[in-house]
Amino acid sequence: MLIYMLATAMTVAMLIATAFGLHQEAGRVRAKANIKRFEGFGIRKPYRHF
């Protein structure tokens, strides 16, 4: 019984960690997209390609 409880606790902890990591990664991607979108309103720099 103890093994099942430990396995359940570890599974829940890993699911929470995965959700937290995905949330952080989505925030990073969103921030990068916002920066990329607003760069179009300034001086064009032809050497920056991304």
Secondary structure, 3 states (H helix, E strand, C coil): CHHHHHHHHHHHHHHHHHHHHHHHHHHHHHHHHHHHHHHHHCCCCCCCCC
